[in-house]
Amino acid sequence: MTAATGARIVRGAAWSAAESWGRHLFSFAIVVVLARQLDAEAFGLAALAMVAPVILGVLVINGIPEALVQRSELEPIHLDSAFWLLVSVGLTASLLIWLMAAPMSWALGEPRLAELVRWTGAIVFLQSIGSVPSAVLRRHLEFRLFALRTTIGTATGGMLGIGLALAGFGVWSLVFMQIARVSVESAILIGFGNWRPQLRFSLARCRDLSGFALPLVVQSLWNLINDELPKVILGLFIGTQAVGIFAFARRPLEFLTQCFLGPVISVTMPAVSRLQGEPGRINDFFRMATLISALIGFPIFFGFAAVAPKAVPLVFGAQWEVAVRPVQLLMFLGLFRILDSLSGLSLLALGHSRLLLKMNVLYTGFVLLVVPPATQLGVNAAVAGVVLCNLALLPIFFVLARRLAGIDAVAAMASFPRLTFSCLLMVAAIELFRQVAPAGAPVPLLLTAEIALGAVTFAASALLLLRAELRLAVGALRHLRG
């Protein structure tokens, strides 16, 4: 890796971090306000209304855009052809969602869904407008405009959603918040990006991209189906309130994952794509990315699980105490994503999109086998089933990464036992403090003390047990900067 490439990767990661932090800090603040205004049923209805646009949105935000990033040689006509193709697909998908609204409402036994789904269908068309400009920026590791786009879009949508919630619009505040966010983000990419579409189209250029893109579209589509499948199962077997609890419980996981692991994950595909044909350097990148992600992610996920009993009701409202256990269970997914995200994106960058599709099909089978029976025991058991299904795929990812990409995932996990021990010491310190803390002390004060004690305990343990890994991670970042 040249010094220039390393510097671009670091700059890309820095701006990606700014994008992730800006978006999720705004989103977190917005969710805090909305969670105090709306109940679990409203969140559940909104989550179900977003299932169709989230799944069909894959047709315009995955596949062709990734092919534009991955392709080594690209002509301007490729970009123009891809843009008009995706806009056409987005418009068709939005019309299809409009037609599907009534049947979906009937199938889930929730008549209020029909009108909600019709409005959310517009999101796919709006996303299609910004997909190619987004791919151009990612191809060149230029994430600065992403940060501005995301921050402004999230803030605009959030302010509209909060205003509508305070005015009594209920679940509609969540729907219009998403529509406004996507509209602003696409407008910024088109208005301020370095690329704009021309009125030209080549079917041959679309075929050039389709060999890589089509398997990835199917794989990504299946991946989103897997993400939304637990919501549909909960809606069918328990009800919209259970869907709301699950959708809410995923928010802290998504917030923490994107804020703290997102910068590393987002540069994995373009970085590995640039290292094709150099398996030794790919393995080095994977090892460093895993180490850095684990040093950040382990204390974050363990720590949030430990303080969740006080943090969730305090921040979001007492009505969300029922979501504490699902939040804690989903923190384990954050630990798994350190490995499966990096492994999957590395394989994807090397062209193994069909293989990832097979992994997603396998996961669907696990979910259909495990989660529906678990719903008979309640929401907590269903969430635990989702976590176990993800865990079952990790060994398969390890074998495939080693065989196809030369990645030694087991060696990359060498620090995990000591990291886990340090985190368990942190959790034990928090639990011990909880047992001896005054019962009548203010909850904000107790939560602050738990966080401070946990941070000090982990830091002290890490300095004793992980000193070499800390030096290695800092040295790797300095080396990337040239």
C-alpha positions as CSV (number, residue, x, y, z in Angstrom):
1,M,0.0,0.0,0.0
2,T,1.5,3.4,-1.0
3,A,1.6,6.3,1.4
4,A,-0.9,8.2,-0.8
5,T,-3.4,5.3,-0.7
6,G,-2.9,4.9,3.1
7,A,-3.5,8.6,3.6
8,R,-6.7,8.5,1.5
9,I,-7.9,5.5,3.5
10,V,-7.3,7.4,6.8
11,R,-9.0,10.6,5.5
12,G,-11.9,8.5,4.2
13,A,-12.2,6.8,7.6
14,A,-12.1,10.2,9.3
15,W,-14.8,11.7,7.2
16,S,-16.8,8.4,7.5
17,A,-16.5,8.8,11.2
18,A,-17.8,12.3,11.0
19,E,-20.7,11.1,8.9
20,S,-21.5,8.2,11.3
21,W,-21.2,10.3,14.4
22,G,-23.2,13.2,13.0
23,R,-26.0,11.1,11.7
24,H,-26.3,8.9,14.8
25,L,-25.8,11.6,17.4
26,F,-28.6,13.5,15.7
27,S,-30.7,10.3,15.3
28,F,-30.1,9.4,19.0
29,A,-31.3,12.8,20.1
30,I,-34.3,12.6,17.9
31,V,-35.2,9.1,19.1
32,V,-34.9,10.2,22.7
33,V,-37.5,13.0,22.1
34,L,-39.8,10.8,20.0
35,A,-39.6,7.9,22.4
36,R,-41.0,10.2,25.1
37,Q,-43.8,11.2,22.9
38,L,-44.8,7.9,21.2
39,D,-45.4,4.4,22.5
40,A,-44.2,1.0,21.4
41,E,-47.3,0.5,19.1
42,A,-46.4,3.6,17.1
43,F,-42.8,2.5,16.7
44,G,-44.1,-1.0,15.7
45,L,-46.5,0.4,13.0
46,A,-43.7,2.6,11.6
47,A,-41.3,-0.4,11.5
48,L,-43.8,-2.5,9.7
49,A,-44.6,0.3,7.2
50,M,-40.9,0.6,6.4
51,V,-40.4,-3.1,5.7
52,A,-41.3,-2.9,2.0
53,P,-39.2,0.3,1.2
54,V,-36.3,-1.0,3.1
55,I,-36.3,-4.3,1.2
56,L,-37.0,-2.9,-2.3
57,G,-34.7,0.0,-1.7
58,V,-31.9,-2.6,-2.1
59,L,-32.6,-2.5,-5.8
60,V,-31.3,1.1,-6.1
61,I,-28.7,1.4,-3.2
62,N,-26.9,-1.9,-3.6
63,G,-25.5,-3.8,-6.6
64,I,-24.9,-1.2,-9.3
65,P,-23.4,1.3,-6.9
66,E,-21.0,-1.3,-5.5
67,A,-20.1,-2.3,-9.0
68,L,-19.2,1.3,-9.8
69,V,-17.0,1.3,-6.7
70,Q,-15.4,-2.1,-7.3
71,R,-14.7,-1.8,-11.1
72,S,-11.1,-1.0,-11.8
73,E,-11.8,0.8,-15.1
74,L,-14.8,3.1,-15.4
75,E,-16.0,5.3,-18.3
76,P,-18.4,8.3,-17.8
77,I,-21.0,6.5,-19.8
78,H,-21.1,3.8,-17.1
79,L,-22.2,6.4,-14.6
80,D,-24.9,8.0,-16.8
81,S,-26.3,4.6,-17.8
82,A,-26.4,3.4,-14.2
83,F,-28.1,6.6,-13.0
84,W,-31.0,6.3,-15.5
85,L,-31.4,2.6,-14.9
86,L,-31.6,3.0,-11.1
87,V,-34.1,5.9,-11.4
88,S,-36.3,3.8,-13.5
89,V,-36.1,0.9,-11.1
90,G,-36.8,3.2,-8.2
91,L,-39.9,4.6,-9.7
92,T,-41.2,1.1,-10.6
93,A,-40.5,-0.1,-7.0
94,S,-42.3,2.9,-5.5
95,L,-45.4,2.2,-7.6
96,L,-45.2,-1.5,-6.7
97,I,-45.2,-0.6,-3.0
98,W,-48.2,1.6,-3.5
99,L,-50.1,-1.4,-5.0
100,M,-48.8,-3.8,-2.3
101,A,-50.1,-1.6,0.6
102,A,-53.6,-3.0,0.9
103,P,-52.5,-6.7,0.7
104,M,-49.7,-6.2,3.2
105,S,-52.2,-4.5,5.6
106,W,-54.6,-7.4,5.3
107,A,-51.9,-10.1,5.7
108,L,-50.7,-8.6,9.0
109,G,-54.2,-7.9,10.2
110,E,-53.5,-4.2,10.7
111,P,-55.8,-1.9,8.7
112,R,-53.8,1.2,9.7
113,L,-50.8,0.0,7.7
114,A,-52.2,0.5,4.2
115,E,-52.0,4.3,4.1
116,L,-48.6,4.3,5.9
117,V,-47.1,1.9,3.4
118,R,-48.3,4.0,0.4
119,W,-46.5,7.0,1.7
120,T,-43.3,5.2,2.6
121,G,-43.1,3.8,-1.0
122,A,-41.8,7.2,-2.2
123,I,-38.6,6.6,-0.3
124,V,-37.3,4.1,-2.9
125,F,-37.6,6.6,-5.8
126,L,-35.9,9.3,-3.7
127,Q,-33.0,7.0,-2.8
128,S,-32.5,6.1,-6.5
129,I,-31.7,9.7,-7.3
130,G,-28.7,9.8,-5.0
131,S,-27.3,6.3,-5.5
132,V,-24.8,7.0,-8.4
133,P,-23.5,10.3,-6.9
134,S,-22.9,8.4,-3.7
135,A,-21.0,5.7,-5.5
136,V,-18.8,8.2,-7.2
137,L,-17.8,9.7,-3.8
138,R,-17.2,6.3,-2.3
139,R,-15.1,5.2,-5.2
140,H,-12.7,8.1,-4.6
141,L,-12.8,7.7,-0.8
142,E,-14.3,11.2,-0.6
143,F,-16.6,11.1,2.5
144,R,-16.7,14.8,3.3
145,L,-19.9,15.5,1.4
146,F,-21.4,12.4,3.0
147,A,-20.9,13.9,6.4
148,L,-22.6,17.1,5.4
149,R,-25.4,15.3,3.5
150,T,-26.1,13.0,6.4
151,T,-26.0,15.6,9.1
152,I,-28.3,18.1,7.3
153,G,-30.7,15.3,6.1
154,T,-31.0,13.8,9.5
155,A,-31.4,17.1,11.3
156,T,-34.1,18.3,8.8
157,G,-36.1,15.0,9.0
158,G,-35.7,14.9,12.8
159,M,-37.0,18.4,13.3
160,L,-40.0,17.7,11.1
161,G,-40.7,14.4,13.0
162,I,-40.4,16.0,16.4
163,G,-42.7,18.9,15.4
164,L,-45.3,16.5,14.0
165,A,-45.1,14.3,17.1
166,L,-45.6,17.3,19.4
167,A,-48.5,18.3,17.3
168,G,-50.2,14.9,17.8
169,F,-49.6,13.2,14.5
170,G,-48.4,10.0,16.2
171,V,-46.9,7.4,13.9
172,W,-47.1,9.7,10.9
173,S,-44.3,11.8,12.5
174,L,-42.0,8.8,12.0
175,V,-43.0,8.2,8.4
176,F,-42.7,11.8,7.3
177,M,-39.4,12.1,9.1
178,Q,-37.9,9.4,6.9
179,I,-39.3,10.8,3.7
180,A,-37.9,14.3,4.5
181,R,-34.5,12.9,5.4
182,V,-34.1,10.9,2.2
183,S,-35.3,13.9,0.1
184,V,-32.7,16.2,1.6
185,E,-29.9,13.7,1.3
186,S,-30.5,13.0,-2.4
187,A,-30.8,16.7,-3.2
188,I,-27.5,17.5,-1.5
189,L,-25.7,14.7,-3.4
190,I,-27.0,15.9,-6.8
191,G,-26.7,19.6,-6.0
192,F,-23.2,19.7,-4.5
193,G,-21.4,16.6,-5.7
194,N,-18.7,16.6,-8.4
195,W,-20.8,14.5,-10.8
196,R,-24.1,15.1,-12.5
197,P,-26.0,12.8,-14.9
198,Q,-26.0,13.4,-18.7
199,L,-28.9,12.5,-21.0
200,R,-27.3,9.3,-22.4
201,F,-27.7,5.6,-21.8
202,S,-25.9,2.5,-22.9
203,L,-27.4,-1.0,-22.4
204,A,-24.0,-2.5,-23.1
205,R,-22.5,-0.5,-20.2
206,C,-25.3,-1.7,-17.9
207,R,-24.4,-5.3,-18.9
208,D,-20.7,-4.6,-18.0
209,L,-21.8,-3.8,-14.4
210,S,-24.5,-6.5,-14.1
211,G,-22.1,-9.4,-13.8
212,F,-20.9,-8.1,-10.4
213,A,-24.1,-6.2,-9.5
214,L,-26.9,-8.7,-10.0
215,P,-25.7,-11.4,-7.6
216,L,-25.0,-8.6,-5.1
217,V,-28.5,-7.2,-5.5
218,V,-30.0,-10.6,-4.8
219,Q,-27.6,-11.1,-1.9
220,S,-28.3,-7.6,-0.4
221,L,-32.0,-8.1,-1.0
222,W,-31.9,-11.3,0.9
223,N,-29.8,-9.6,3.6
224,L,-32.4,-6.9,4.1
225,I,-35.2,-9.6,4.1
226,N,-33.2,-11.2,6.9
227,D,-33.0,-7.9,8.8
228,E,-36.8,-7.3,8.5
229,L,-37.9,-10.9,8.9
230,P,-37.8,-10.8,12.8
231,K,-40.2,-7.8,12.7
232,V,-42.6,-9.7,10.4
233,I,-42.5,-12.8,12.6
234,L,-43.1,-10.8,15.7
235,G,-46.0,-8.9,14.1
236,L,-47.6,-12.2,13.0
237,F,-47.1,-14.1,16.2
238,I,-47.2,-11.4,18.9
239,G,-48.4,-8.0,17.6
240,T,-47.3,-4.5,16.8
241,Q,-46.2,-3.7,20.3
242,A,-43.6,-6.5,20.2
243,V,-42.4,-5.2,16.8
244,G,-42.0,-1.7,18.4
245,I,-40.0,-3.1,21.3
246,F,-37.7,-5.0,18.9
247,A,-37.3,-2.0,16.6
248,F,-36.6,0.3,19.5
249,A,-34.1,-2.2,21.0
250,R,-32.1,-2.2,17.7
251,R,-31.6,1.6,17.9
252,P,-28.8,1.5,20.6
253,L,-27.1,-1.3,18.7
254,E,-27.2,0.6,15.4
255,F,-26.1,3.8,17.0
256,L,-23.1,2.2,18.7
257,T,-22.1,0.1,15.7
258,Q,-22.2,3.0,13.2
259,C,-20.6,5.5,15.5
260,F,-17.7,3.4,16.7
261,L,-17.3,0.6,14.1
262,G,-18.8,2.3,11.1
263,P,-15.6,4.2,10.0
264,V,-13.6,1.0,9.9
265,I,-16.4,-1.0,8.2
266,S,-17.1,1.7,5.6
267,V,-13.5,1.8,4.2
268,T,-13.1,-2.0,4.2
269,M,-14.5,-2.7,0.8
270,P,-12.7,0.1,-1.1
271,A,-9.5,-0.6,0.8
272,V,-9.5,-4.4,0.0
273,S,-10.5,-3.7,-3.6
274,R,-7.4,-1.7,-4.0
275,L,-5.3,-4.5,-2.6
276,Q,-6.6,-7.2,-4.9
277,G,-3.9,-9.7,-5.8
278,E,-2.0,-9.0,-2.6
279,P,-3.4,-11.6,-0.1
280,G,-0.7,-10.9,2.5
281,R,-1.6,-7.2,2.7
282,I,-5.3,-8.0,2.7
283,N,-4.7,-10.3,5.7
284,D,-2.6,-7.5,7.4
285,F,-5.5,-5.0,6.8
286,F,-8.0,-7.4,8.2
287,R,-6.0,-8.1,11.3
288,M,-5.5,-4.4,12.0
289,A,-9.1,-3.6,11.3
290,T,-10.3,-6.4,13.6
291,L,-7.9,-5.3,16.4
292,I,-8.9,-1.6,16.2
293,S,-12.7,-2.5,16.0
294,A,-12.4,-4.9,18.9
295,L,-10.5,-2.5,21.1
296,I,-13.3,0.0,20.6
297,G,-16.3,-2.3,20.3
298,F,-15.8,-4.7,23.2
299,P,-15.9,-2.1,26.0
300,I,-18.7,-0.2,24.3
301,F,-21.0,-3.2,23.8
302,F,-20.3,-4.8,27.2
303,G,-20.5,-1.5,28.9
304,F,-23.8,-0.5,27.5
305,A,-25.3,-3.9,28.3
306,A,-24.1,-3.4,31.9
307,V,-25.6,0.1,32.4
308,A,-28.8,-0.5,30.3
309,P,-31.1,-1.2,33.3
310,K,-30.6,2.5,34.4
311,A,-29.8,4.1,31.1
312,V,-32.7,3.0,29.0
313,P,-35.6,4.1,31.3
314,L,-33.7,7.3,32.3
315,V,-32.9,8.4,28.7
316,F,-36.0,7.2,26.8
317,G,-38.7,7.1,29.4
318,A,-40.0,4.7,32.0
319,Q,-42.4,3.1,29.5
320,W,-39.3,1.6,27.7
321,E,-38.1,-0.4,30.7
322,V,-39.7,-3.4,29.0
323,A,-37.0,-3.1,26.2
324,V,-34.0,-3.4,28.6
325,R,-33.5,-7.1,28.2
326,P,-33.8,-7.0,24.4
327,V,-31.3,-4.1,24.3
328,Q,-28.8,-6.2,26.4
329,L,-29.2,-9.3,24.2
330,L,-28.7,-7.3,21.0
331,M,-25.4,-5.9,22.3
332,F,-23.9,-9.4,21.5
333,L,-24.7,-8.8,17.9
334,G,-22.3,-5.9,18.0
335,L,-19.5,-8.2,19.0
336,F,-20.3,-10.6,16.2
337,R,-20.4,-7.8,13.6
338,I,-16.8,-6.9,14.3
339,L,-15.9,-10.2,12.5
340,D,-18.8,-11.0,10.1
341,S,-18.9,-7.5,8.7
342,L,-15.2,-7.3,8.0
343,S,-15.1,-10.8,6.6
344,G,-18.2,-10.4,4.4
345,L,-17.0,-7.0,3.0
346,S,-13.5,-8.4,2.3
347,L,-15.0,-11.3,0.4
348,L,-17.4,-8.9,-1.4
349,A,-14.5,-6.7,-2.5
350,L,-12.8,-9.7,-4.0
351,G,-15.9,-10.5,-6.1
352,H,-17.5,-13.3,-4.0
353,S,-21.0,-11.8,-4.0
354,R,-22.7,-15.1,-4.9
355,L,-21.1,-16.8,-1.9
356,L,-22.6,-14.1,0.4
357,L,-26.0,-14.8,-1.1
358,K,-25.7,-18.4,0.0
359,M,-24.8,-17.3,3.5
360,N,-27.9,-15.2,3.7
361,V,-30.1,-18.0,2.5
362,L,-28.6,-20.2,5.2
363,Y,-29.3,-17.5,7.8
364,T,-32.9,-17.2,6.7
365,G,-33.3,-20.9,7.3
366,F,-31.9,-20.5,10.8
367,V,-34.3,-17.6,11.6
368,L,-37.4,-19.5,10.3
369,L,-36.4,-22.5,12.3
370,V,-35.6,-20.8,15.6
371,V,-37.5,-17.5,16.0
372,P,-41.2,-18.5,15.4
373,P,-41.1,-21.1,18.2
374,A,-39.2,-18.7,20.4
375,T,-42.0,-16.1,20.1
376,Q,-44.2,-18.5,22.2
377,L,-41.9,-17.6,25.1
378,G,-42.1,-13.8,24.5
379,V,-40.1,-11.0,22.9
380,N,-36.9,-11.7,24.9
381,A,-36.7,-15.3,23.7
382,A,-37.3,-14.2,20.1
383,V,-34.4,-11.7,20.4
384,A,-32.2,-14.3,21.9
385,G,-33.0,-16.5,18.9
386,V,-32.0,-13.8,16.5
387,V,-28.6,-13.5,18.3
388,L,-28.0,-17.3,18.2
389,C,-28.8,-17.4,14.5
390,N,-26.1,-14.8,13.8
391,L,-23.6,-16.6,16.0
392,A,-24.1,-19.9,14.1
393,L,-22.7,-18.3,10.9
394,L,-19.4,-17.1,12.3
395,P,-17.4,-20.3,12.0
396,I,-18.5,-20.6,8.3
397,F,-17.3,-17.1,7.7
398,F,-13.9,-17.9,9.2
399,V,-13.4,-20.9,6.9
400,L,-14.5,-19.0,3.8
401,A,-12.3,-16.0,4.6
402,R,-9.3,-18.2,5.0
403,R,-9.9,-20.3,1.9
404,L,-10.9,-17.6,-0.5
405,A,-9.1,-14.4,0.7
406,G,-6.2,-15.8,2.7
407,I,-7.6,-14.1,5.9
408,D,-6.7,-15.8,9.1
409,A,-9.7,-14.7,11.2
410,V,-8.7,-17.0,14.2
411,A,-5.3,-15.3,14.4
412,A,-7.0,-11.9,14.3
413,M,-8.9,-12.9,17.4
414,A,-5.8,-13.5,19.5
415,S,-6.6,-10.6,21.8
416,F,-10.2,-11.5,22.3
417,P,-9.8,-13.6,25.4
418,R,-8.0,-10.8,27.2
419,L,-10.4,-8.3,25.9
420,T,-13.3,-10.3,27.2
421,F,-11.7,-10.7,30.6
422,S,-11.1,-7.0,30.8
423,C,-14.8,-6.3,29.9
424,L,-16.0,-8.9,32.4
425,L,-14.0,-7.1,35.1
426,M,-15.7,-3.9,34.1
427,V,-19.2,-5.5,34.3
428,A,-18.4,-7.0,37.7
429,A,-17.2,-3.6,39.0
430,I,-20.5,-2.0,37.8
431,E,-22.6,-4.8,39.3
432,L,-20.7,-4.6,42.7
433,F,-21.2,-0.8,42.8
434,R,-24.9,-1.3,42.1
435,Q,-25.2,-3.6,45.1
436,V,-23.6,-1.2,47.5
437,A,-24.9,2.1,46.1
438,P,-27.4,4.0,48.2
439,A,-31.0,3.0,47.2
440,G,-32.3,6.6,47.4
441,A,-29.5,8.2,45.3
442,P,-30.6,10.1,42.1
443,V,-30.6,7.8,39.1
444,P,-28.5,10.2,36.9
445,L,-25.8,10.3,39.5
446,L,-25.8,6.5,39.9
447,L,-25.6,6.1,36.1
448,T,-22.8,8.5,35.8
449,A,-20.9,6.7,38.6
450,E,-21.4,3.3,36.9
451,I,-20.1,4.6,33.6
452,A,-17.1,6.3,35.2
453,L,-16.3,3.2,37.3
454,G,-16.6,0.9,34.2
455,A,-14.4,3.1,32.1
456,V,-11.7,3.3,34.7
457,T,-11.8,-0.5,35.4
458,F,-11.5,-1.4,31.7
459,A,-8.8,1.1,31.0
460,A,-6.7,-0.1,34.0
461,S,-7.2,-3.8,32.9
462,A,-6.4,-3.0,29.2
463,L,-3.2,-1.2,30.1
464,L,-2.1,-4.3,32.0
465,L,-3.3,-7.1,29.6
466,L,-3.4,-5.4,26.2
467,R,-0.5,-3.0,26.1
468,A,1.1,-4.6,23.1
469,E,-2.2,-4.5,21.1
470,L,-2.7,-0.9,22.0
471,R,0.7,0.0,20.7
472,L,0.2,-2.0,17.6
473,A,-3.1,-0.3,16.8
474,V,-1.7,3.2,17.3
475,G,1.3,2.2,15.2
476,A,-0.9,0.9,12.4
477,L,-2.8,4.1,12.1
478,R,0.4,6.1,12.0
479,H,1.8,3.8,9.3
480,L,-1.4,4.2,7.2
481,R,-0.9,8.0,7.3
482,G,2.5,7.4,5.6
